[in-house]
Amino acid sequence: MGAFVLRTHDYRTISRCLESYGLAVERSAATWPQRRFTDGAERRRAVATVTALGEDPAGKESAGYFHTRLHLAR
């Protein structure tokens, strides 16, 4: 199963649940742009959230786009 998850969301709880059913979950190092922000407030919230989750928004959310990361469970 593949899921492209916005970097503003923490997928660890879902990964742990899938792993409890015997699935191995891999997280891609690459990211993909999902869409532009609707306004500056949405951008600021996304940058703050991504940073709080321990990710670097440079060149991604700070450049004006939500980014996703692929999580592959098999």
C-alpha positions as CSV (number, residue, x, y, z in Angstrom):
1,M,0.0,0.0,0.0
2,G,1.4,3.4,-0.8
3,A,0.3,6.7,0.8
4,F,1.5,10.1,-0.2
5,V,1.3,12.0,3.1
6,L,1.6,15.8,3.5
7,R,4.7,16.6,5.6
8,T,2.4,18.6,7.9
9,H,1.0,15.3,9.2
10,D,2.7,12.8,11.5
11,Y,2.3,9.3,9.9
12,R,4.1,7.5,12.8
13,T,0.9,6.3,14.5
14,I,-0.4,4.8,11.3
15,S,2.9,3.2,10.5
16,R,3.0,1.6,13.9
17,C,-0.6,0.3,13.4
18,L,0.4,-1.2,10.0
19,E,3.5,-2.7,11.5
20,S,1.4,-4.4,14.2
21,Y,-0.3,-6.3,11.3
22,G,3.1,-7.5,10.1
23,L,3.6,-4.9,7.4
24,A,7.0,-3.3,6.9
25,V,6.7,0.5,6.3
26,E,9.3,2.4,4.4
27,R,9.4,6.2,4.2
28,S,10.9,7.8,1.1
29,A,13.6,10.4,1.5
30,A,12.3,12.2,-1.6
31,T,9.3,14.6,-1.5
32,W,6.8,15.7,-4.1
33,P,5.0,19.1,-4.4
34,Q,1.3,18.7,-3.8
35,R,-0.2,22.2,-4.3
36,R,0.5,25.9,-3.8
37,F,-0.6,27.5,-0.6
38,T,-3.8,29.5,-0.8
39,D,-2.4,32.4,1.2
40,G,0.4,33.5,3.5
41,A,-1.3,32.3,6.6
42,E,-1.6,28.7,5.3
43,R,2.1,28.9,4.3
44,R,3.2,30.1,7.8
45,R,1.1,27.3,9.5
46,A,2.6,24.7,7.2
47,V,6.2,25.9,7.8
48,A,5.7,26.0,11.6
49,T,4.1,22.5,11.6
50,V,6.8,20.9,9.4
51,T,9.5,22.5,11.6
52,A,7.7,21.2,14.8
53,L,7.7,17.7,13.3
54,G,11.5,17.9,12.8
55,E,11.6,18.5,9.1
56,D,13.3,21.2,7.2
57,P,10.9,23.4,5.1
58,A,13.7,25.0,3.1
59,G,13.0,24.9,-0.6
60,K,9.7,23.1,-0.1
61,E,7.0,24.6,2.1
62,S,9.1,27.8,2.5
63,A,9.1,28.0,-1.3
64,G,5.2,28.0,-1.4
65,Y,4.1,24.4,-1.8
66,F,2.8,21.7,0.4
67,H,5.0,18.6,-0.1
68,T,4.2,15.0,0.3
69,R,6.3,12.0,1.3
70,L,5.7,8.4,0.1
71,H,5.1,5.8,2.8
72,L,5.1,2.3,1.4
73,A,3.7,-0.6,3.4
74,R,4.2,-4.2,2.3
